[in-house]
Amino acid sequence: MDAVSTTVFNRDGSYTMDVSGEELAGVAVCTIRGSYSLSGQTLTLKPSGSQCKFKDGTTRSEPVDKYDTISGRVSGNDRSFTYLPGGNVSVRYTRQ
């Protein structure tokens, strides 16, 4: 995932993630929605769909089957943690 700007984890187990990757920079911002679970030190994100909003104001839904379940280790505490889903991807979250 390139350039994740904000991810909101809701108490009901759902999340929303705003993404504006290199190929979309300045063109569109996509919001991915899905569910998540945290089991011990493993965080699993299961996307269920996305909506992209383009600079010209149009929106487009992307099919869900493009997205796979992402699972990775979490290290840190409940205020700030780092998520390592694999490869050379490292995501740091801070709870506000």
Residue, then its C-alpha position, 0 to 999 in steps of 0.5 A: m500500500d503506497a502512501v496511506s494517509t489515514t486509517v481509522f479503526n472503529r470499535d465495531g471491528s471495521y476500518t476505513m483507510d484513505v489511500s493516495g498512491e504514486e499512480l493516483a497522486g493528485v488525481a484521486v484519493c481512494t477510501i478502502r473499507g473493511s474489517y480488521s481483527l487483532s489476535g495477539q501480535t497479529l493484525t489482519l485487515k480484510p478489505s471489502g471494497s473501495q471508493c475513489k474520488f477523482k480531482d474532477g469530482t467523479t467517484r468510482s467504486e473498485p471491485v473487492d476481489k482486487y484486494d487480498t486479506i493482509s496480515g502481519r505482526v504488530s509491535g508497540n503499545d496501545r497508543s502507538f504501534t508498527y505493523l509489518p505486513g511483509g516485504n519491505v512495508s512498514v506502517r506506523y499507527t498512532r492512536q489519537 
